[in-house]
Each structure stands twice: as structure tokens, then as C-alpha cells.
Amino acid sequence: MVPHPASPLYIGKRFFYRLYTKRYNSTVKFDESYVNVIPKHCGYNPKFERIDHLSQSLTATNDVGDSCDINGGKRLFLPSNILTELAKRAFTDIMYFLRPGHLAQLRKIYDDPESSDNDKFVSIQLLKNACIASARVLPGCQDTGTAIVIGYKGGSVMSINDHKSLAEGIYSAYAENKFRYSQMSALNMYKEVGTGCNLPAQIDIFAADGTSYDLLFIAKGGGSANKTFLYQETRAILDVNKLKGYLLEKISTIGTSACPPYHLVIVVGGLSAEMTLKTVKLASCKELDNLPIEGNRYGIAFRDVQLENELLRECQNLGIGAQFGGKYFCHDVRVVRLPRHGASCPIGIGVSCSADRQIKAKIDTTGVYIEKLEENPAQYLPDVQIEGNAVKIDLNRPISEILKALSELKVSSRVVLSGPLLVARDLAHQMLDNYLTEHGDLPEWFKQHPIYYAGPAKKPDQYASGSFGPTTAGRMDSYADRFMAKGASLISLAKGNRSRAFAKACKDHGGFYLGSVGGPAALIAKDCIKKMDVVAFPELGMEAVFKIEVDNFPAFVVVDCKGNDFYKKWTG
């Protein structure tokens, strides 16, 4: 029934309709403030080092790199070799060195009296790893990542073939160092081959004003990239009594497979899904650290510092800690609020892991500059030895005896392993699974030793292997029950949490999962691995099956033969 025009109900409806229309649909004057949702130059300000030989090339002559007045402004001519050499330098540096702020946060974990023993152990391992990597032989992480370049090119910067020039520099960095090639090319929907050089890279160049060229170089490994999430919510989630609990629920499911302690980022809002996730990536690189701390009517992005502090405290109270229980699941939390379409409220969550590999560079009329990373990480390393109560496990005996020794330990127990391990990861597991389907059993050699899920970087002459940290355990969970039923993979070693199905397989077949510290790949290669030989599938390169000899390889009991799972209380 339609109310009478004179009735209070009709009048009330008209009033609120006019109020809504005036508030949301009335047109305001154009204002330049609407243009830059994310203000320019809002990232953190590092110390830069001038690259003199490139700077001299930039300004040597009028036709190569000179700047000249044109229409009252300046134009900068940029030869291609500058971008090539800059990319090569950037992707070399970030594999060996870390930002000083990140190292200081690792040291803070050790100095904090509230840190657990496991927190402190992980922090020391990561600091030792940084020291070894700084010798420029072994990269800090075996997963030397996907190469990503984000550039902002001023309109008065004159250069051509920028993408090609940057890609050539990336190629040289990976080819001339002991870095791993991780990129796969699809021949069809189901068949892939390695590209053999870690290209292609992700290169995104955006137009900007002025005569400067600002660049951010990122090496993003699979572990942390896989912990990037997009949730499509509605206006209803923007409630002070709902949002924090919702975010904590999502955060607790991240787990440890991306190598905490994390730099955690949460982005609420976004004009599109891709804007939300791009903002996650930038914030994780500290590129949005100097955003405003409050919003305005023009849709400006801002940081919610209060919510950041609240979420950091909650993360510290989760109990997950730096991989194996404690306080330091996260170093810090960044929360960015973006404008949104009225019908949408995307929420993005992501992390930068313990590798935290980013470096900034800039080119302007005064020269070529690159961020100065810390080349002396030893200054952050405390003069202590953390031995703890690690149980020594001799792997030079039948697998049944190793299982018996592990059965006497509770979950979260720290162990050190010495003896032979088999190394196998994704492609090797798939090929072994195909073998099992075809032959009804697995090769005997695959049943004789614990399995380490990993893929090494290229081997330097002076070491038994290249950087050799663990990969994410959960990717092999689908094989566990089939393999264990045939007496294989009864002991596995990797990083991160595992599924309930895997824990059940351990209970059904008497298996164990040992968690290795995710991150210190150079330390493992230098101090723990004494010998490495290819056992099977040499055509798979770093995904081949290897047999390695290890000495005092540290790990933790995460899932035992009774199905007890250290991470169950957090991951469900």
C-alpha cells in the first residue's frame, strides 16, 4: 500500500531520500586532491650510495646522458646500459645483503626478555645466515625468487627499450652468480619446462612527472608470495566490533611456511582487487611508510597506526612465534586504508618474509644512486652460543631405528640431525607418484632415508652445495598417505605447517614431520651439508632427487607418530 503524500511516513521517506541524495550523489567541484590516492614519495627514506661510474656515463656528453633546458625545463637522456647495470647490481646486492632496519629487528628478538628460547634460536640462525651471505658467495635464501621491478619514470627522462634493458641486467645477475632459476614456462596447459635463466621478470614502469627515475627492485620467493590473500567483503565488515577479530582469524591461518618473523601488511579497501594487492606489495616493501595517518574526503590512502599496534600485540600473543613457538610471529604490522566502491570492500593480506629482499634506486640529473644495504651484519650478532637441549639424532642407521628414537620425543622438541638425507620436492614427488601408479610400489632407495623437501641454488666451487634451505612442506601433503603406506617418506623435513590429512597419515603409518628453520639457506649450506650427489631425475635440475650428508642439521619435531601437531591449535 502506498502511503498518503501528507502522511508522516511519506514525508519521512522523502526527507531521508533527499538527505541520502545530497550526501552521496551531489557533485562537488573537481579538486586535484582526488588525483593521487597514494601520495608521491611516501616511502621510507634510506641512505643512498652514488654509483660514480654510471653517474659519469650519465653526464659525460650532450648525446649520452646530458641534461638540457627544453621549454624552460630539463630533459635527461638515459643510455640503456645504465638501467642494465643498475638492475644487475640491485639483484646481486639483495641476494647477499639486508636492510639495516631488518637486521636490527632480528637482534631485538634476541634482546627481548619476553622472547622464547625458540624465538632466540631462530633469530640467531637468521643473523648467522646474514653474515655468511654477506661474503657474496652463497645467497641468503636458496629461493632467489621472481625478479620484480617497479619504476616511476619522469616525463622528461628520455630512454628507450627500458624493459629490455632491465631484463638484460636481471639475466646477468642470475647467470653470473650462484642463484637459482625458478621460472617455469608452459608449453601447453599441463606441460612445463624451466626457462633456464630465471626470466621472464615482472617489470612495471609507470609515468611520472619531472626528470627523475625512481625504481624499486624486489626478489619475491614462492613461500611469501603464496601467502598473499584477497578477501571480497562488504561494508558490514567495517565495524569496530568485527574487523579486528576477522583479521586475526585470517592472520592465524597464514602459518609459518613463508618463514617468519614477518613484516605483515593488511589493506582494507581498494578501487579494484588489483589496487588492493598492489598496495599490499608496496607496503610490504616499506614504500608506504610515510602515508598520512588519517583520511579525508578525497579518498587519500592512510595508515591506521592504532590498529597496527593492536594487531601486533595480538600477533605476539598468538604463541606461534618465530616459527616454533613464542612471541615474534611478526616484526611489525602495517595497516593501510584505501577508498572503495560502495558495493565492494576488498581486503588484502600479505607478508614480507625473513629474506625481506628489496632495494631502491634513483636516477636524476645529479647521478645514479642505489640504496645502501648493510654489508657488515656481524655487528648485529650477539656474542653467544645457544645450544639448548637439542637431541642428537644419528641418521646412519635403519629408518626403523630413527623412528624409534623420534618416538621418545614430544612435539616442539629440538633435534640435530647427522647422516644421510634424500632431497626431493614438487616435480620429483610427482614423478615418484607416477612411478607408484605404474609399478605398484616405490623404489627401495626412496624408503631408506628421511626426505628433505628442498631445491638448492647453484653450487659454488668451495662448498658441497649451494644455498639449501627448506621449501614449504604443505605442497607435498597430497602424496603423504600413498607414500607412507609403501614405507617411504616416513620422516620428512621441511618448513611450515601441515594439513590435518598429513597428521592423520603420520598417525596411521607411524610417520614424523620435522620442521627446519625457514630462511637460513646459506648457513645450512656452509655449516651442515658435507656432501651432495644426484640420485634420480637429473634432468629436473634443482628439482632432481639428491642424497646429501648433513652434520648437526637443526630441526624441531612438529608432527609425531601419534598425529600430534605442534601447529594444530593455530591452524585448525
C-alpha positions as CSV (number, residue, x, y, z in Angstrom):
1,M,0.0,0.0,0.0
2,V,1.4,3.4,-1.0
3,P,1.3,6.0,1.9
4,H,-0.7,9.2,1.5
5,P,1.6,12.1,0.5
6,A,0.6,14.0,3.6
7,S,1.2,11.1,6.0
8,P,4.3,11.3,8.4
9,L,5.6,8.0,6.8
10,Y,5.7,9.5,3.3
11,I,7.2,12.8,4.5
12,G,9.8,10.9,6.4
13,K,10.8,8.8,3.4
14,R,11.2,11.9,1.2
15,F,13.3,13.6,3.8
16,F,15.8,10.7,4.1
17,Y,15.9,10.2,0.4
18,R,16.8,13.8,-0.2
19,L,19.4,13.6,2.6
20,Y,20.9,10.5,1.0
21,T,20.9,12.0,-2.4
22,K,22.5,15.2,-1.2
23,R,25.2,13.4,0.8
24,Y,26.2,10.7,-1.8
25,N,25.1,11.8,-5.2
26,S,25.6,15.6,-5.3
27,T,28.5,16.6,-7.4
28,V,31.4,18.6,-5.9
29,K,33.9,20.7,-7.8
30,F,36.9,19.0,-9.3
31,D,39.9,19.1,-7.0
32,E,43.4,17.9,-7.7
33,S,43.4,16.1,-4.3
34,Y,41.4,13.4,-6.0
35,V,44.2,12.5,-8.3
36,N,46.8,10.9,-6.1
37,V,45.1,8.4,-3.8
38,I,48.6,7.3,-2.7
39,P,50.7,10.5,-2.4
40,K,54.1,10.7,-4.1
41,H,57.3,9.9,-2.3
42,C,55.6,8.4,0.8
43,G,58.0,5.5,1.2
44,Y,60.8,5.3,3.8
45,N,64.0,7.2,3.1
46,P,67.1,5.0,3.0
47,K,70.7,6.0,2.7
48,F,71.7,6.1,-1.0
49,E,75.1,5.4,-2.4
50,R,76.1,7.2,-5.6
51,I,77.3,4.8,-8.3
52,D,80.1,7.0,-9.7
53,H,80.9,5.2,-12.9
54,L,77.3,5.1,-14.0
55,S,76.8,8.7,-13.0
56,Q,79.8,9.8,-15.1
57,S,78.3,8.0,-18.1
58,L,75.0,9.8,-17.4
59,T,76.6,13.3,-17.6
60,A,79.5,12.7,-19.9
61,T,78.4,14.3,-23.2
62,N,75.4,16.0,-24.7
63,D,74.3,13.0,-26.6
64,V,74.8,10.4,-23.8
65,G,73.2,11.4,-20.6
66,D,73.4,15.2,-20.6
67,S,70.5,17.3,-19.3
68,C,69.5,20.4,-21.2
69,D,66.9,23.1,-21.0
70,I,63.9,22.5,-23.1
71,N,60.9,24.8,-22.9
72,G,62.1,26.1,-19.6
73,G,62.6,22.6,-18.1
74,K,65.2,19.9,-18.1
75,R,65.4,16.7,-20.1
76,L,67.5,13.8,-19.0
77,F,68.9,11.5,-21.7
78,L,69.4,8.0,-20.3
79,P,71.6,5.4,-22.1
80,S,70.3,1.8,-21.9
81,N,73.4,0.4,-20.3
82,I,72.7,2.4,-17.1
83,L,69.4,0.5,-16.5
84,T,71.1,-2.8,-17.3
85,E,73.9,-2.3,-14.9
86,L,71.7,-0.9,-12.2
87,A,69.4,-3.9,-12.4
88,K,72.3,-6.3,-12.3
89,R,73.7,-4.5,-9.2
90,A,70.4,-4.4,-7.5
91,F,69.5,-8.1,-7.9
92,T,73.0,-9.0,-6.8
93,D,73.0,-6.9,-3.7
94,I,69.6,-8.1,-2.4
95,M,70.6,-11.7,-2.5
96,Y,73.6,-11.1,-0.2
97,F,72.7,-8.1,2.0
98,L,69.7,-7.0,4.1
99,R,68.4,-3.6,5.1
100,P,69.9,-2.5,8.5
101,G,66.5,-2.0,10.0
102,H,65.6,-5.6,9.3
103,L,68.8,-6.8,11.0
104,A,68.1,-4.6,14.0
105,Q,64.7,-6.2,14.4
106,L,66.3,-9.6,14.3
107,R,68.7,-8.5,17.1
108,K,65.7,-7.1,19.0
109,I,64.2,-10.6,19.2
110,Y,67.3,-11.9,20.9
111,D,67.5,-9.0,23.4
112,D,63.8,-9.1,24.3
113,P,63.4,-10.9,27.7
114,E,59.9,-12.0,26.6
115,S,61.2,-13.9,23.6
116,S,61.0,-17.7,23.9
117,D,64.1,-19.8,23.6
118,N,62.9,-20.9,20.1
119,D,62.4,-17.2,19.1
120,K,66.0,-16.5,20.1
121,F,67.3,-19.6,18.4
122,V,65.6,-18.6,15.1
123,S,66.9,-15.0,15.4
124,I,70.5,-16.2,15.9
125,Q,70.2,-18.6,13.0
126,L,68.9,-15.8,10.7
127,L,71.7,-13.4,11.8
128,K,74.3,-16.0,11.3
129,N,72.9,-16.6,7.9
130,A,73.1,-12.9,7.0
131,C,76.8,-12.9,8.0
132,I,77.5,-15.9,5.7
133,A,75.6,-14.4,2.8
134,S,77.4,-11.1,3.1
135,A,80.6,-12.9,1.8
136,R,78.9,-12.7,-1.6
137,V,79.2,-16.4,-2.4
138,L,76.0,-18.1,-1.0
139,P,72.8,-16.2,-1.4
140,G,70.8,-15.7,1.8
141,C,67.9,-17.8,0.6
142,Q,68.0,-20.7,-1.9
143,D,64.8,-19.4,-3.5
144,T,66.3,-16.4,-5.2
145,G,62.8,-15.5,-6.3
146,T,60.9,-13.9,-9.1
147,A,62.6,-10.7,-10.2
148,I,60.2,-7.7,-9.9
149,V,60.9,-4.1,-10.9
150,I,58.5,-1.2,-10.2
151,G,59.6,2.0,-11.8
152,Y,58.3,5.6,-11.9
153,K,59.7,7.4,-14.9
154,G,59.6,11.1,-15.2
155,G,58.2,12.6,-18.3
156,S,61.4,14.4,-19.1
157,V,63.5,11.2,-18.9
158,M,64.5,10.2,-22.4
159,S,65.2,6.5,-22.8
160,I,64.1,3.6,-25.0
161,N,63.7,-0.2,-24.5
162,D,63.6,0.2,-20.7
163,H,62.0,-3.3,-20.2
164,K,64.6,-5.0,-22.3
165,S,67.5,-3.1,-20.6
166,L,66.3,-4.1,-17.1
167,A,65.7,-7.7,-18.2
168,E,69.2,-8.0,-19.5
169,G,70.6,-6.8,-16.1
170,I,68.4,-9.3,-14.3
171,Y,69.6,-12.0,-16.6
172,S,73.2,-11.2,-15.9
173,A,72.7,-11.1,-12.1
174,Y,71.2,-14.6,-12.1
175,A,73.6,-16.1,-14.7
176,E,76.8,-14.7,-13.1
177,N,76.0,-15.6,-9.5
178,K,75.1,-18.8,-7.7
179,F,71.4,-18.0,-7.9
180,R,68.6,-20.5,-8.5
181,Y,66.4,-20.5,-11.6
182,S,62.8,-20.9,-10.6
183,Q,60.7,-19.7,-13.5
184,M,58.6,-22.2,-15.4
185,S,57.2,-21.8,-19.0
186,A,54.1,-23.5,-20.1
187,L,54.3,-25.5,-23.4
188,N,50.6,-26.2,-23.1
189,M,48.1,-26.1,-20.2
190,Y,49.7,-29.1,-18.4
191,K,53.3,-29.4,-19.6
192,E,56.1,-27.0,-18.4
193,V,59.8,-26.5,-18.8
194,G,62.2,-24.3,-16.8
195,T,63.2,-21.2,-18.7
196,G,66.8,-21.7,-17.8
197,C,67.7,-18.2,-16.8
198,N,65.0,-17.0,-14.2
199,L,63.4,-14.8,-16.8
200,P,60.8,-13.6,-17.5
201,A,60.7,-10.9,-14.9
202,Q,57.8,-8.8,-13.8
203,I,58.6,-5.2,-14.9
204,D,56.1,-2.4,-14.4
205,I,57.0,1.1,-15.4
206,F,54.6,4.0,-14.6
207,A,54.6,7.5,-15.9
208,A,55.5,10.3,-13.5
209,D,56.5,14.0,-13.7
210,G,59.9,15.5,-13.7
211,T,63.4,14.4,-14.5
212,S,63.9,11.6,-12.1
213,Y,63.5,7.8,-12.5
214,D,62.6,6.0,-9.2
215,L,63.0,2.2,-9.1
216,L,62.1,-0.5,-6.6
217,F,63.7,-3.9,-7.1
218,I,62.2,-6.9,-5.4
219,A,63.1,-10.6,-5.3
220,K,60.0,-12.4,-4.2
221,G,60.2,-16.1,-3.3
222,G,57.4,-18.6,-3.7
223,G,56.9,-19.1,0.1
224,S,56.0,-15.5,0.9
225,A,54.2,-14.8,-2.5
226,N,51.9,-17.8,-1.7
227,K,50.8,-16.1,1.5
228,T,49.1,-13.2,-0.4
229,F,45.4,-13.2,0.1
230,L,42.4,-11.3,-1.3
231,Y,39.0,-11.4,0.5
232,Q,36.0,-9.8,-1.0
233,E,33.9,-8.4,1.8
234,T,31.1,-5.8,2.2
235,R,30.5,-2.6,4.2
236,A,29.3,-4.8,7.1
237,I,32.9,-5.7,8.0
238,L,33.8,-2.0,8.7
239,D,32.6,-2.3,12.3
240,V,34.9,-1.7,15.3
241,N,33.5,-4.8,16.9
242,K,34.0,-7.1,13.9
243,L,37.1,-6.0,11.9
244,K,39.9,-6.9,14.3
245,G,38.5,-10.3,15.1
246,Y,38.0,-11.0,11.5
247,L,41.6,-10.0,10.6
248,L,43.1,-12.1,13.5
249,E,41.2,-15.1,12.2
250,K,42.8,-14.7,8.8
251,I,46.2,-13.9,10.2
252,S,46.4,-17.0,12.3
253,T,45.9,-19.2,9.1
254,I,49.0,-17.8,7.5
255,G,51.1,-20.3,9.3
256,T,54.9,-20.5,9.2
257,S,55.6,-21.8,5.7
258,A,56.6,-18.3,4.5
259,C,59.5,-18.1,7.0
260,P,58.5,-15.7,9.9
261,P,59.1,-13.4,11.6
262,Y,57.0,-11.5,9.1
263,H,56.5,-7.9,8.1
264,L,52.7,-8.2,7.9
265,V,50.6,-6.0,5.7
266,I,46.8,-5.6,5.7
267,V,45.0,-3.4,3.2
268,V,41.3,-2.5,3.7
269,G,39.5,-1.2,0.7
270,G,40.7,-0.5,-2.8
271,L,39.1,0.7,-6.0
272,S,39.8,-2.7,-7.5
273,A,41.1,-6.0,-6.5
274,E,44.4,-5.4,-8.2
275,M,44.8,-2.0,-6.5
276,T,44.4,-3.7,-3.1
277,L,47.0,-6.3,-3.8
278,K,49.4,-3.9,-5.4
279,T,49.2,-1.8,-2.2
280,V,49.9,-4.9,-0.2
281,K,53.1,-5.4,-2.2
282,L,54.2,-1.8,-1.9
283,A,53.5,-1.6,1.8
284,S,55.4,-4.9,2.5
285,C,58.4,-3.2,0.9
286,K,58.0,-0.1,3.2
287,E,57.1,2.0,0.2
288,L,54.1,3.4,2.0
289,D,55.6,4.0,5.5
290,N,55.1,7.8,5.3
291,L,51.4,7.7,4.4
292,P,49.2,10.1,6.3
293,I,47.7,8.7,9.5
294,E,44.2,9.9,8.9
295,G,41.8,10.1,5.9
296,N,40.0,12.9,4.2
297,R,37.0,13.3,1.8
298,Y,39.2,13.0,-1.3
299,G,39.9,9.2,-0.9
300,I,43.5,9.5,0.2
301,A,45.2,6.4,1.5
302,F,46.3,6.4,5.1
303,R,47.8,4.1,7.8
304,D,45.8,3.2,10.8
305,V,48.5,3.2,13.4
306,Q,46.3,2.3,16.3
307,L,45.0,-0.8,14.6
308,E,48.6,-1.7,13.6
309,N,49.7,-1.6,17.3
310,E,46.7,-3.6,18.4
311,L,47.2,-6.3,15.8
312,L,50.9,-6.5,16.6
313,R,50.1,-7.2,20.2
314,E,47.6,-9.8,19.2
315,C,50.1,-11.5,16.9
316,Q,52.7,-11.6,19.7
317,N,50.1,-13.3,21.9
318,L,49.2,-15.9,19.3
319,G,52.0,-18.1,20.5
320,I,53.2,-19.2,17.1
321,G,56.3,-17.0,17.5
322,A,59.3,-17.1,15.1
323,Q,58.3,-20.5,13.6
324,F,58.4,-22.8,16.6
325,G,56.5,-21.1,19.4
326,G,57.0,-17.8,21.1
327,K,56.3,-14.1,20.7
328,Y,57.8,-13.0,17.3
329,F,55.4,-14.2,14.6
330,C,55.7,-10.7,13.2
331,H,58.3,-7.9,13.4
332,D,55.7,-5.3,12.6
333,V,52.3,-4.7,11.1
334,R,51.2,-2.2,8.6
335,V,47.5,-1.4,8.0
336,V,46.5,0.7,5.0
337,R,43.0,2.0,4.4
338,L,42.0,2.8,0.8
339,P,38.9,4.2,-0.8
340,R,36.4,1.7,-2.2
341,H,33.4,1.3,-4.4
342,G,30.2,1.4,-2.3
343,A,29.3,-2.2,-3.3
344,S,32.7,-3.7,-2.5
345,C,35.2,-3.9,0.3
346,P,38.3,-5.9,-0.7
347,I,40.8,-6.8,2.0
348,G,44.3,-7.8,1.1
349,I,46.8,-9.6,3.4
350,G,50.4,-10.4,2.7
351,V,53.9,-10.7,4.2
352,S,57.5,-10.0,3.5
353,C,59.4,-12.9,4.9
354,S,62.7,-13.3,6.8
355,A,64.6,-12.7,3.5
356,D,63.0,-9.3,3.0
357,R,64.7,-8.5,-0.3
358,Q,64.1,-5.1,-1.6
359,I,66.3,-2.2,-2.7
360,K,65.5,1.2,-4.1
361,A,67.4,3.2,-6.8
362,K,67.0,6.6,-8.4
363,I,68.4,8.4,-11.4
364,D,68.3,12.1,-11.7
365,T,70.4,15.0,-13.2
366,T,72.9,14.6,-10.4
367,G,73.7,11.0,-10.9
368,V,72.7,7.3,-10.4
369,Y,72.0,6.2,-6.8
370,I,71.3,2.9,-5.1
371,E,70.1,2.1,-1.6
372,K,72.9,1.2,0.7
373,L,72.3,-2.2,2.3
374,E,74.2,-3.5,5.4
375,E,77.4,-5.1,4.3
376,N,78.6,-5.8,7.9
377,P,75.7,-7.8,9.5
378,A,78.1,-9.2,12.1
379,Q,77.7,-6.1,14.2
380,Y,74.1,-7.3,14.9
381,L,75.1,-10.8,16.0
382,P,75.4,-11.3,19.8
383,D,78.5,-13.0,21.1
384,V,76.7,-16.0,22.4
385,Q,76.1,-19.7,21.6
386,I,72.6,-21.1,22.0
387,E,72.9,-24.8,22.4
388,G,69.7,-25.6,24.4
389,N,68.6,-29.1,24.9
390,A,68.8,-30.4,21.3
391,V,68.6,-34.2,21.0
392,K,71.2,-35.7,18.6
393,I,69.7,-38.0,16.0
394,D,72.0,-40.3,14.1
395,L,70.8,-40.9,10.6
396,N,73.4,-43.5,9.8
397,R,71.1,-46.4,10.8
398,P,68.0,-48.1,9.6
399,I,64.9,-45.9,9.3
400,S,63.1,-48.1,11.9
401,E,65.7,-47.2,14.5
402,I,65.4,-43.5,13.6
403,L,61.6,-43.7,14.0
404,K,62.1,-45.3,17.4
405,A,64.4,-42.5,18.6
406,L,61.9,-39.9,17.5
407,S,59.0,-41.6,19.1
408,E,60.6,-40.8,22.5
409,L,60.3,-37.1,21.9
410,K,57.3,-34.7,22.2
411,V,56.3,-32.2,19.6
412,S,58.3,-29.0,19.7
413,S,61.5,-30.9,20.8
414,R,64.6,-29.6,19.1
415,V,66.9,-32.1,17.4
416,V,70.1,-32.0,15.4
417,L,70.5,-34.5,12.6
418,S,73.7,-36.1,11.3
419,G,73.9,-38.5,8.4
420,P,72.2,-39.1,5.0
421,L,69.1,-37.4,3.8
422,L,67.3,-37.7,0.5
423,V,66.2,-34.4,-1.1
424,A,63.0,-34.3,-3.2
425,R,60.5,-31.6,-3.9
426,D,57.4,-31.0,-6.2
427,L,58.4,-32.4,-9.5
428,A,60.3,-35.4,-8.0
429,H,57.2,-36.2,-5.9
430,Q,55.0,-36.1,-9.0
431,M,57.3,-38.4,-10.9
432,L,57.6,-40.8,-8.0
433,D,53.8,-40.8,-7.7
434,N,53.5,-41.7,-11.4
435,Y,56.0,-44.5,-10.8
436,L,53.9,-45.8,-7.9
437,T,50.8,-45.8,-10.1
438,E,52.6,-47.6,-12.8
439,H,54.5,-50.2,-10.8
440,G,52.5,-50.5,-7.6
441,D,55.5,-49.7,-5.4
442,L,58.2,-47.1,-4.9
443,P,62.0,-47.5,-5.4
444,E,63.8,-49.1,-2.5
445,W,66.3,-46.2,-2.4
446,F,63.3,-43.8,-1.6
447,K,62.4,-45.8,1.5
448,Q,65.8,-45.9,3.2
449,H,66.3,-42.3,4.4
450,P,64.3,-39.3,5.7
451,I,63.2,-36.9,2.9
452,Y,64.2,-33.2,2.9
453,Y,61.9,-31.0,0.8
454,A,64.3,-28.5,-0.8
455,G,65.9,-27.4,-4.0
456,P,69.4,-25.9,-3.9
457,A,70.8,-22.8,-5.6
458,K,73.8,-23.2,-7.9
459,K,76.8,-24.7,-6.2
460,P,80.0,-22.6,-5.6
461,D,83.3,-24.4,-6.0
462,Q,84.3,-24.3,-2.4
463,Y,81.1,-25.8,-0.9
464,A,79.3,-29.2,-1.2
465,S,76.1,-27.4,-2.3
466,G,74.6,-24.1,-3.0
467,S,72.3,-22.3,-0.6
468,F,69.9,-25.1,0.5
469,G,67.1,-24.1,2.8
470,P,63.8,-26.0,3.1
471,T,60.8,-25.4,0.9
472,T,57.1,-25.4,2.0
473,A,56.1,-28.8,3.4
474,G,52.4,-28.5,2.7
475,R,52.8,-28.8,-1.1
476,M,53.8,-32.4,-0.6
477,D,50.9,-33.3,1.7
478,S,48.8,-35.0,-1.0
479,Y,51.5,-37.6,-1.5
480,A,52.0,-38.5,2.1
481,D,49.4,-41.2,2.7
482,R,50.2,-43.1,-0.5
483,F,54.0,-42.9,0.0
484,M,53.9,-43.8,3.8
485,A,51.7,-46.8,3.0
486,K,54.6,-48.1,0.9
487,G,57.2,-47.4,3.6
488,A,58.5,-44.2,2.1
489,S,58.5,-40.6,3.4
490,L,58.0,-41.8,7.0
491,I,60.2,-39.0,8.1
492,S,60.1,-35.7,6.2
493,L,61.9,-32.4,6.8
494,A,60.8,-29.0,5.5
495,K,59.4,-25.7,6.7
496,G,55.9,-24.6,7.8
497,N,52.7,-26.2,9.0
498,R,51.0,-29.2,7.5
499,S,47.4,-30.3,6.9
500,R,45.2,-32.5,9.1
501,A,45.3,-35.1,6.5
502,F,49.1,-35.3,6.8
503,A,48.9,-35.6,10.6
504,K,46.4,-38.5,10.1
505,A,48.8,-40.2,7.7
506,C,51.5,-39.9,10.4
507,K,49.2,-41.5,12.9
508,D,48.1,-44.3,10.6
509,H,51.6,-45.2,9.4
510,G,53.9,-44.1,12.3
511,G,55.4,-41.2,10.5
512,F,57.1,-37.9,11.6
513,Y,57.4,-34.4,10.3
514,L,60.5,-32.4,11.4
515,G,60.4,-28.6,10.9
516,S,63.5,-26.9,9.7
517,V,64.1,-23.2,10.3
518,G,62.9,-21.4,7.2
519,G,65.3,-18.8,6.0
520,P,69.0,-19.6,6.8
521,A,69.8,-21.3,3.5
522,A,73.4,-20.1,3.3
523,L,74.0,-21.2,6.9
524,I,72.7,-24.7,6.1
525,A,75.0,-25.0,3.0
526,K,78.1,-23.8,4.8
527,D,77.8,-25.5,8.2
528,C,75.5,-28.5,7.7
529,I,75.9,-30.0,4.2
530,K,79.0,-32.0,3.7
531,K,78.3,-34.0,0.5
532,M,75.7,-33.9,-2.3
533,D,75.1,-36.4,-5.1
534,V,72.3,-36.8,-7.7
535,V,70.2,-39.9,-7.2
536,A,67.4,-39.6,-9.7
537,F,65.9,-37.3,-12.3
538,P,69.0,-35.2,-13.1
539,E,67.0,-33.6,-16.0
540,L,65.0,-31.7,-13.4
541,G,67.9,-29.6,-12.3
542,M,67.3,-28.2,-8.8
543,E,64.2,-30.4,-8.6
544,A,66.2,-33.6,-9.0
545,V,66.5,-36.1,-6.2
546,F,69.7,-35.7,-4.3
547,K,71.4,-37.6,-1.5
548,I,73.1,-35.3,1.0
549,E,75.2,-35.9,4.1
550,V,74.5,-33.5,6.9
551,D,76.1,-32.7,10.2
552,N,74.3,-31.1,13.1
553,F,71.3,-30.0,11.0
554,P,68.9,-28.3,13.4
555,A,65.1,-29.1,13.3
556,F,62.1,-29.4,15.5
557,V,59.6,-32.2,16.0
558,V,56.3,-30.8,14.6
559,V,54.1,-33.8,13.9
560,D,54.7,-37.1,15.7
561,C,53.7,-40.7,15.0
562,K,50.6,-40.3,17.2
563,G,49.3,-37.5,15.0
564,N,50.1,-34.7,17.5
565,D,50.7,-31.5,15.6
566,F,52.5,-28.5,17.1
567,Y,50.6,-26.0,15.0
568,K,47.2,-27.5,15.4
569,K,46.0,-25.0,17.9
570,W,46.5,-22.1,15.5
571,T,45.8,-23.7,12.1
572,G,42.9,-26.0,13.0
